[in-house]
Amino acid sequence: MSGRAAPFYCPYCADEDLRPFGETHGQWRCGACQRVFALKYLGIAADWTTAPNVKTEESSS
């Protein structure tokens, strides 16, 4: 299993020219539209109607 997964295309313009960006894992920059975005894994949902149990920064304080 791979340690990291990379997006295949930009969610805004669908171009494939993506590069890691920033110091935080999951941040990407699109070379075509110049947008910067972040991806975050939330977990596995039990079904389509149940959200995963995710701890957020707000709920942990």
C-alpha positions in Angstrom: 0.0 0.0 0.0 1.2 3.5 -0.9 2.1 5.9 1.9 0.5 8.8 0.1 -2.1 9.2 -2.6 -2.0 12.0 -5.1 -5.0 13.5 -7.0 -5.1 12.7 -10.7 -6.6 16.1 -11.8 -7.5 19.5 -10.5 -11.0 19.7 -9.0 -11.5 23.1 -10.6 -10.3 22.9 -14.2 -9.6 19.1 -14.6 -6.0 19.7 -15.7 -3.4 17.1 -14.7 -0.5 19.5 -14.0 -0.5 19.2 -10.2 2.4 19.7 -7.8 2.7 19.4 -4.0 2.4 22.9 -2.5 3.0 24.3 1.0 4.5 22.7 4.0 1.4 20.8 5.1 0.6 17.3 3.7 -2.3 17.3 1.2 -1.8 20.8 -0.3 -1.6 20.9 -4.1 -1.1 23.6 -6.8 -2.5 23.4 -10.3 -0.1 24.6 -13.0 -3.0 25.4 -15.4 -5.4 27.5 -13.4 -2.9 28.5 -10.6 -5.4 27.4 -7.9 -4.1 26.0 -4.6 -6.3 23.5 -2.7 -6.0 20.9 0.1 -7.2 17.4 0.3 -8.0 15.6 3.6 -9.1 12.1 4.3 -12.0 12.0 6.7 -12.6 8.3 7.2 -14.9 5.5 6.1 -18.7 6.0 6.2 -20.8 3.1 7.3 -23.4 4.0 4.6 -24.5 6.9 2.5 -26.5 8.6 5.3 -24.0 8.4 8.2 -21.1 10.8 8.5 -17.8 9.3 9.7 -16.9 10.1 13.4 -14.2 12.7 12.9 -12.4 14.7 15.6 -12.0 18.3 14.5 -9.7 21.0 16.0 -12.8 22.8 17.3 -14.2 19.7 19.2 -10.8 18.7 20.7 -10.4 21.9 22.6 
